[in-house]
Amino acid sequence: MLNQLDKKVLFLNGDEADVRSMLTDATSSRLKMLAGDHEIVLLDEAQRIQDIGLVLKLFADQLPDVQVIATGSSPFELANRLNEPLTGRKWEYHLYPLSFEEMVDQHGWLEERRLLNHRLLFGYYPEIVVHPGSAQERLKALSGSYLYQDLLMLEGIKKPVVLDKLLLALALQLGSEVSYQELAGLVGVNANTVEKYIDLLEKTFVIFRLTAFSRNVRNEIKKGRKIYFYDNGIRNAIINNFSQLDMRTDTGALWENFLVSERIKYLNSGGKYTRHYFWRTTQQQEIDYIEEADGQLRAWEFKWSPKAKARFSKTFTTAYPDCQTTVITPENVESFIMSNPG
């Protein structure tokens, strides 16, 4: 992408020893010599550079005409090293797995619609999209090294067995409300440890949470939470199940995870700010997904089969009469996860 710009770009890789050496204890003079006449400096694996926050601060303060892009495969570590030195000097971008919309742009709407079943099973990590023939083997490798590379470096996170058990429990409860106390019993640790691990898994972009929406109805669940995976393929690798959709009992949960994660990507890429929720009452009335933006509510139900009956709880529609409601199936999926559906 940067190669297509009409600008001179310098690529630096923090995995390389000489790059780390040049940027260690760097002065503004050294950075000016290094940048030369380049207009953009792309520094990959930036978390590997000692005092990377100060290095980038020098770039920002002393070379204001040079745009610096710092990326890293360890987002938690990189964020920790950047925050204080770069206060007020940076923009942060989250690079999610590829999206439905990006792949439509790549090879067209019809082809991506044909691949929908495949995406629900194997997800959108670039390596998996590029190598579909070995998707299962590559996902198993990714779900090991990728999931733990950040977490196991953190102080106090020394039990990968606990992470394995927790991730498996979360994967098996996909689309269901989760209880930290219940998870603690399954994993064999206390609820505070479960909450800490979930928080870290969220910060490293493995999972994300939806909280319960509660406003008007007395029996609404107020403190509930659902947990989703950013990528369906990673989730299926954790439970070691890549069976076809017609042979599974969790197809509905996979469809829900796919839609919610794709919606998050769509909103993020478009710079749209909304609050995200699910809704449920103590009588088990529920709605899959709710958004609130500028005081307006919208609610969606997700059905894998276009023939499945879907209706919105009368309790909900009575309490929130101005809320727009929509059912999403494979037949109208573009309206939910694309900016300009055909």
LOTIGU-498997 format. One record per residue (C-alpha): residue number from 0; residue in three letters; y, z, x. Coordinates in nm, 3 decimals. Each point is the difference from the previous one (the first is absolute). Layout:
<atoms>
[NUM; ALA; [Y; Z; X]]
...
</atoms>
This chain:
<atoms>
[0; MET; [0.000; 0.000; 0.000]]
[1; LEU; [0.250; 0.096; 0.273]]
[2; ASN; [-0.090; -0.316; 0.188]]
[3; GLN; [0.142; -0.196; -0.292]]
[4; LEU; [0.345; 0.156; 0.043]]
[5; ASP; [0.269; -0.178; 0.194]]
[6; LYS; [0.035; 0.299; 0.231]]
[7; LYS; [-0.138; 0.100; 0.338]]
[8; VAL; [-0.267; 0.267; -0.042]]
[9; LEU; [-0.144; 0.229; 0.268]]
[10; PHE; [-0.347; 0.137; -0.080]]
[11; LEU; [-0.105; 0.326; 0.167]]
[12; ASN; [-0.331; 0.180; -0.049]]
[13; GLY; [-0.008; 0.376; 0.044]]
[14; ASP; [-0.373; -0.015; 0.079]]
[15; GLU; [0.082; -0.167; 0.333]]
[16; ALA; [0.054; 0.238; 0.292]]
[17; ASP; [0.286; -0.195; 0.158]]
[18; VAL; [0.192; -0.003; -0.330]]
[19; ARG; [-0.042; 0.376; -0.032]]
[20; SER; [0.114; 0.044; 0.361]]
[21; MET; [0.313; -0.214; -0.048]]
[22; LEU; [0.102; 0.194; -0.310]]
[23; THR; [-0.073; 0.349; 0.134]]
[24; ASP; [0.323; 0.176; 0.095]]
[25; ALA; [0.180; -0.327; -0.069]]
[26; THR; [0.377; -0.029; 0.051]]
[27; SER; [0.234; -0.224; -0.192]]
[28; SER; [0.031; -0.220; 0.311]]
[29; ARG; [-0.375; -0.050; 0.016]]
[30; LEU; [-0.018; -0.079; -0.369]]
[31; LYS; [0.276; -0.260; 0.035]]
[32; MET; [-0.189; -0.166; 0.286]]
[33; LEU; [-0.322; 0.009; -0.201]]
[34; ALA; [0.154; -0.146; -0.315]]
[35; GLY; [0.191; -0.270; 0.190]]
[36; ASP; [0.130; -0.258; -0.244]]
[37; HIS; [-0.256; 0.077; -0.270]]
[38; GLU; [0.142; 0.071; -0.344]]
[39; ILE; [-0.308; 0.179; -0.134]]
[40; VAL; [-0.233; 0.241; 0.180]]
[41; LEU; [-0.333; 0.060; -0.173]]
[42; LEU; [-0.176; 0.308; 0.136]]
[43; ASP; [-0.354; 0.034; -0.131]]
[44; GLU; [-0.202; 0.324; 0.027]]
[45; ALA; [0.331; 0.175; 0.058]]
[46; GLN; [-0.155; 0.345; -0.045]]
[47; ARG; [-0.162; -0.047; 0.342]]
[48; ILE; [0.340; 0.009; 0.174]]
[49; GLN; [0.112; 0.337; 0.133]]
[50; ASP; [0.321; 0.118; -0.173]]
[51; ILE; [0.004; -0.318; -0.209]]
[52; GLY; [0.265; 0.148; -0.230]]
[53; LEU; [0.244; 0.035; 0.290]]
[54; VAL; [-0.083; -0.350; 0.125]]
[55; LEU; [0.081; -0.149; -0.339]]
[56; LYS; [0.315; 0.213; -0.024]]
[57; LEU; [0.120; -0.152; 0.329]]
[58; PHE; [-0.069; -0.347; -0.134]]
[59; ALA; [0.196; 0.076; -0.318]]
[60; ASP; [0.296; 0.160; 0.179]]
[61; GLN; [0.027; -0.210; 0.316]]
[62; LEU; [-0.133; -0.340; -0.114]]
[63; PRO; [0.132; -0.030; -0.356]]
[64; ASP; [-0.041; -0.379; 0.000]]
[65; VAL; [-0.376; 0.028; 0.062]]
[66; GLN; [-0.218; 0.058; -0.305]]
[67; VAL; [-0.301; 0.220; 0.083]]
[68; ILE; [-0.312; 0.003; -0.215]]
[69; ALA; [-0.241; 0.282; 0.083]]
[70; THR; [-0.347; -0.012; -0.156]]
[71; GLY; [-0.312; 0.210; 0.043]]
[72; SER; [-0.355; 0.036; -0.125]]
[73; SER; [0.048; 0.378; -0.008]]
[74; PRO; [0.275; 0.045; -0.259]]
[75; PHE; [-0.013; 0.378; -0.012]]
[76; GLU; [0.041; 0.036; 0.377]]
[77; LEU; [0.271; -0.267; 0.019]]
[78; ALA; [0.200; 0.157; -0.284]]
[79; ASN; [-0.015; 0.342; 0.166]]
[80; ARG; [0.139; -0.142; 0.325]]
[81; LEU; [0.282; -0.195; -0.163]]
[82; ASN; [0.156; 0.227; -0.260]]
[83; GLU; [0.242; 0.222; 0.190]]
[84; PRO; [0.132; -0.237; 0.272]]
[85; LEU; [0.052; -0.287; -0.246]]
[86; THR; [0.165; 0.185; -0.287]]
[87; GLY; [0.238; -0.247; -0.165]]
[88; ARG; [-0.104; -0.283; 0.235]]
[89; LYS; [-0.317; -0.141; -0.158]]
[90; TRP; [-0.154; -0.168; -0.299]]
[91; GLU; [-0.364; 0.079; -0.075]]
[92; TYR; [-0.245; -0.250; -0.147]]
[93; HIS; [-0.356; 0.070; -0.110]]
[94; LEU; [-0.244; -0.281; 0.077]]
[95; TYR; [-0.265; 0.017; -0.269]]
[96; PRO; [-0.316; -0.210; -0.006]]
[97; LEU; [0.060; -0.356; -0.118]]
[98; SER; [0.075; -0.038; -0.368]]
[99; PHE; [-0.107; -0.222; -0.287]]
[100; GLU; [0.346; -0.154; -0.007]]
[101; GLU; [-0.001; -0.076; 0.374]]
[102; MET; [-0.337; -0.171; -0.029]]
[103; VAL; [0.120; -0.205; -0.297]]
[104; ASP; [0.286; -0.115; 0.223]]
[105; GLN; [-0.254; -0.082; 0.271]]
[106; HIS; [-0.254; -0.211; -0.188]]
[107; GLY; [0.108; -0.017; -0.364]]
[108; TRP; [-0.048; 0.187; -0.326]]
[109; LEU; [-0.328; -0.169; -0.101]]
[110; GLU; [-0.179; 0.080; 0.326]]
[111; GLU; [0.109; 0.365; -0.004]]
[112; ARG; [-0.110; 0.036; -0.362]]
[113; ARG; [-0.342; -0.133; 0.104]]
[114; LEU; [-0.015; 0.267; 0.271]]
[115; LEU; [0.089; 0.290; -0.229]]
[116; ASN; [-0.356; 0.139; -0.013]]
[117; HIS; [-0.020; -0.021; 0.379]]
[118; ARG; [0.330; 0.187; 0.040]]
[119; LEU; [-0.118; 0.284; -0.223]]
[120; LEU; [-0.296; 0.047; 0.233]]
[121; PHE; [0.142; -0.076; 0.345]]
[122; GLY; [0.374; 0.049; -0.030]]
[123; TYR; [0.290; -0.149; 0.189]]
[124; TYR; [-0.004; 0.118; 0.361]]
[125; PRO; [0.105; -0.302; 0.209]]
[126; GLU; [-0.315; 0.009; 0.214]]
[127; ILE; [-0.213; -0.006; -0.314]]
[128; VAL; [0.197; -0.282; -0.163]]
[129; VAL; [-0.025; -0.212; 0.316]]
[130; HIS; [-0.374; 0.069; 0.047]]
[131; PRO; [-0.148; 0.012; -0.353]]
[132; GLY; [-0.350; -0.080; 0.126]]
[133; SER; [-0.023; 0.328; 0.192]]
[134; ALA; [0.215; 0.210; -0.233]]
[135; GLN; [-0.260; 0.272; -0.056]]
[136; GLU; [-0.067; 0.066; 0.368]]
[137; ARG; [0.369; -0.005; 0.090]]
[138; LEU; [0.091; 0.238; -0.282]]
[139; LYS; [-0.260; 0.250; 0.116]]
[140; ALA; [0.153; -0.009; 0.348]]
[141; LEU; [0.354; 0.030; -0.138]]
[142; SER; [-0.088; 0.289; -0.229]]
[143; GLY; [-0.114; 0.196; 0.304]]
[144; SER; [0.249; -0.059; 0.282]]
[145; TYR; [0.298; -0.082; -0.222]]
[146; LEU; [-0.025; 0.302; -0.229]]
[147; TYR; [-0.022; 0.257; 0.275]]
[148; GLN; [0.212; -0.135; 0.286]]
[149; ASP; [0.308; 0.190; -0.117]]
[150; LEU; [-0.156; 0.305; -0.157]]
[151; LEU; [-0.229; 0.107; 0.282]]
[152; MET; [0.293; 0.009; 0.244]]
[153; LEU; [0.182; 0.259; -0.208]]
[154; GLU; [-0.027; 0.366; 0.087]]
[155; GLY; [-0.242; 0.182; -0.224]]
[156; ILE; [-0.176; -0.315; -0.126]]
[157; LYS; [-0.320; 0.037; 0.196]]
[158; LYS; [-0.267; -0.045; -0.264]]
[159; PRO; [-0.071; -0.365; -0.078]]
[160; VAL; [-0.295; 0.116; -0.212]]
[161; VAL; [0.246; 0.165; -0.238]]
[162; LEU; [0.203; -0.323; -0.017]]
[163; ASP; [-0.319; -0.198; -0.067]]
[164; LYS; [-0.095; 0.228; -0.288]]
[165; LEU; [0.350; 0.005; -0.145]]
[166; LEU; [0.043; -0.377; 0.013]]
[167; LEU; [-0.339; -0.050; -0.160]]
[168; ALA; [0.088; 0.244; -0.278]]
[169; LEU; [0.335; -0.175; -0.059]]
[170; ALA; [-0.165; -0.343; 0.002]]
[171; LEU; [-0.259; 0.108; -0.255]]
[172; GLN; [0.271; 0.143; -0.228]]
[173; LEU; [0.209; -0.317; 0.009]]
[174; GLY; [0.204; -0.034; -0.318]]
[175; SER; [-0.073; 0.356; -0.108]]
[176; GLU; [0.222; 0.304; 0.011]]
[177; VAL; [-0.078; 0.215; 0.305]]
[178; SER; [0.008; 0.375; 0.053]]
[179; TYR; [0.062; 0.143; 0.347]]
[180; GLN; [-0.210; 0.304; -0.089]]
[181; GLU; [-0.287; -0.224; -0.108]]
[182; LEU; [0.029; -0.212; 0.313]]
[183; ALA; [0.006; 0.314; 0.213]]
[184; GLY; [-0.332; 0.106; -0.149]]
[185; LEU; [-0.153; -0.341; 0.066]]
[186; VAL; [0.126; -0.022; 0.358]]
[187; GLY; [-0.053; 0.362; 0.097]]
[188; VAL; [0.355; 0.098; 0.096]]
[189; ASN; [0.284; 0.173; -0.182]]
[190; ALA; [0.243; -0.176; -0.236]]
[191; ASN; [0.289; 0.029; 0.245]]
[192; THR; [-0.198; -0.192; 0.261]]
[193; VAL; [-0.084; -0.268; -0.255]]
[194; GLU; [0.367; -0.035; -0.091]]
[195; LYS; [0.096; -0.021; 0.369]]
[196; TYR; [-0.257; -0.272; 0.071]]
[197; ILE; [0.103; -0.198; -0.308]]
[198; ASP; [0.364; 0.021; 0.106]]
[199; LEU; [-0.091; -0.134; 0.346]]
[200; LEU; [-0.216; -0.277; -0.145]]
[201; GLU; [0.296; -0.103; -0.213]]
[202; LYS; [0.241; 0.004; 0.296]]
[203; THR; [-0.238; -0.224; 0.193]]
[204; PHE; [-0.016; -0.248; -0.292]]
[205; VAL; [-0.365; 0.042; -0.089]]
[206; ILE; [0.058; 0.142; -0.348]]
[207; PHE; [0.288; 0.072; -0.237]]
[208; ARG; [0.049; 0.229; -0.298]]
[209; LEU; [0.117; -0.040; -0.357]]
[210; THR; [0.118; 0.309; -0.185]]
[211; ALA; [-0.023; 0.067; -0.372]]
[212; PHE; [0.290; -0.098; -0.226]]
[213; SER; [0.114; 0.280; -0.228]]
[214; ARG; [0.308; 0.026; -0.215]]
[215; ASN; [-0.036; 0.043; -0.376]]
[216; VAL; [-0.358; 0.071; -0.106]]
[217; ARG; [-0.116; 0.363; 0.001]]
[218; ASN; [-0.354; -0.084; 0.112]]
[219; GLU; [0.095; -0.237; 0.280]]
[220; ILE; [-0.158; 0.079; 0.335]]
[221; LYS; [0.289; 0.098; 0.224]]
[222; LYS; [-0.149; 0.049; 0.345]]
[223; GLY; [-0.277; -0.258; 0.013]]
[224; ARG; [-0.043; -0.257; 0.276]]
[225; LYS; [-0.195; -0.315; 0.064]]
[226; ILE; [-0.071; -0.136; 0.347]]
[227; TYR; [-0.033; -0.369; 0.084]]
[228; PHE; [-0.081; -0.195; 0.315]]
[229; TYR; [0.246; -0.251; 0.138]]
[230; ASP; [-0.289; -0.241; 0.045]]
[231; ASN; [-0.310; -0.057; -0.213]]
[232; GLY; [-0.205; -0.113; 0.298]]
[233; ILE; [0.056; 0.325; 0.189]]
[234; ARG; [-0.100; 0.197; -0.309]]
[235; ASN; [-0.323; -0.199; -0.043]]
[236; ALA; [-0.081; 0.037; 0.370]]
[237; ILE; [0.030; 0.379; -0.030]]
[238; ILE; [-0.264; 0.008; -0.277]]
[239; ASN; [-0.194; -0.285; 0.168]]
[240; ASN; [-0.019; -0.206; -0.317]]
[241; PHE; [0.090; -0.369; -0.003]]
[242; SER; [-0.219; -0.094; -0.297]]
[243; GLN; [0.133; -0.271; -0.230]]
[244; LEU; [0.214; 0.109; -0.293]]
[245; ASP; [-0.262; -0.073; -0.265]]
[246; MET; [-0.239; 0.240; 0.175]]
[247; ARG; [0.245; 0.293; 0.026]]
[248; THR; [0.096; 0.294; -0.219]]
[249; ASP; [0.345; 0.037; 0.161]]
[250; THR; [0.147; -0.345; -0.070]]
[251; GLY; [0.266; 0.149; -0.228]]
[252; ALA; [0.104; 0.246; 0.272]]
[253; LEU; [0.015; -0.282; 0.258]]
[254; TRP; [0.218; -0.205; -0.232]]
[255; GLU; [0.232; 0.297; -0.056]]
[256; ASN; [0.026; 0.072; 0.375]]
[257; PHE; [0.066; -0.367; 0.072]]
[258; LEU; [0.277; -0.024; -0.258]]
[259; VAL; [0.178; 0.323; 0.091]]
[260; SER; [-0.010; -0.074; 0.375]]
[261; GLU; [0.118; -0.360; -0.056]]
[262; ARG; [0.281; 0.127; -0.221]]
[263; ILE; [0.112; 0.237; 0.278]]
[264; LYS; [0.006; -0.293; 0.245]]
[265; TYR; [0.191; -0.218; -0.245]]
[266; LEU; [0.264; 0.266; -0.069]]
[267; ASN; [0.039; 0.082; 0.369]]
[268; SER; [0.038; -0.362; 0.111]]
[269; GLY; [0.260; -0.059; -0.270]]
[270; GLY; [0.199; 0.312; 0.082]]
[271; LYS; [-0.056; 0.134; -0.352]]
[272; TYR; [0.018; 0.378; -0.039]]
[273; THR; [-0.203; 0.156; -0.278]]
[274; ARG; [-0.187; 0.321; -0.067]]
[275; HIS; [-0.374; -0.039; -0.057]]
[276; TYR; [-0.223; 0.208; -0.227]]
[277; PHE; [-0.312; 0.013; -0.211]]
[278; TRP; [-0.012; 0.180; -0.337]]
[279; ARG; [-0.264; 0.224; -0.151]]
[280; THR; [-0.027; 0.278; -0.255]]
[281; THR; [-0.239; 0.292; -0.016]]
[282; GLN; [-0.177; -0.192; -0.280]]
[283; GLN; [-0.077; -0.280; 0.255]]
[284; GLN; [0.246; -0.251; -0.144]]
[285; GLU; [0.120; -0.203; 0.296]]
[286; ILE; [0.199; -0.295; 0.129]]
[287; ASP; [-0.084; -0.158; 0.334]]
[288; TYR; [0.344; -0.057; 0.149]]
[289; ILE; [0.365; 0.075; -0.083]]
[290; GLU; [0.324; -0.090; 0.175]]
[291; GLU; [0.343; 0.145; -0.046]]
[292; ALA; [0.308; -0.182; 0.129]]
[293; ASP; [0.361; 0.052; -0.099]]
[294; GLY; [-0.108; 0.222; -0.287]]
[295; GLN; [-0.231; -0.264; -0.148]]
[296; LEU; [-0.375; 0.050; -0.043]]
[297; ARG; [-0.273; -0.264; 0.018]]
[298; ALA; [-0.371; 0.067; -0.047]]
[299; TRP; [-0.310; -0.206; 0.079]]
[300; GLU; [-0.370; 0.013; -0.081]]
[301; PHE; [-0.245; -0.183; 0.228]]
[302; LYS; [-0.309; -0.181; -0.131]]
[303; TRP; [-0.233; -0.208; 0.217]]
[304; SER; [-0.143; -0.180; -0.303]]
[305; PRO; [0.260; -0.197; -0.199]]
[306; LYS; [-0.213; 0.065; -0.309]]
[307; ALA; [0.009; 0.378; 0.038]]
[308; LYS; [0.196; 0.181; -0.267]]
[309; ALA; [0.306; 0.182; 0.129]]
[310; ARG; [0.237; 0.210; -0.201]]
[311; PHE; [0.268; 0.244; 0.097]]
[312; SER; [-0.023; 0.357; -0.120]]
[313; LYS; [0.203; 0.059; -0.314]]
[314; THR; [0.093; 0.339; 0.145]]
[315; PHE; [0.164; -0.180; 0.293]]
[316; THR; [0.173; -0.277; -0.197]]
[317; THR; [0.137; 0.253; -0.249]]
[318; ALA; [0.134; 0.225; 0.277]]
[319; TYR; [0.145; -0.294; 0.197]]
[320; PRO; [0.087; -0.267; -0.260]]
[321; ASP; [0.224; -0.199; 0.236]]
[322; CYS; [-0.272; -0.045; 0.262]]
[323; GLN; [-0.118; -0.357; 0.049]]
[324; THR; [-0.383; -0.023; 0.002]]
[325; THR; [-0.218; -0.276; 0.151]]
[326; VAL; [-0.372; -0.058; 0.061]]
[327; ILE; [-0.091; -0.165; 0.332]]
[328; THR; [-0.321; -0.206; 0.036]]
[329; PRO; [-0.098; -0.272; 0.248]]
[330; GLU; [0.157; -0.249; -0.242]]
[331; ASN; [0.355; 0.133; 0.043]]
[332; VAL; [-0.025; 0.185; 0.333]]
[333; GLU; [0.282; -0.208; 0.154]]
[334; SER; [0.254; 0.156; -0.237]]
[335; PHE; [-0.068; 0.341; 0.155]]
[336; ILE; [-0.021; -0.075; 0.372]]
[337; MET; [0.215; -0.308; 0.059]]
[338; SER; [0.375; -0.050; -0.009]]
[339; ASN; [-0.013; -0.353; -0.141]]
[340; PRO; [-0.330; -0.048; -0.188]]
[341; GLY; [-0.056; -0.356; -0.106]]
</atoms>
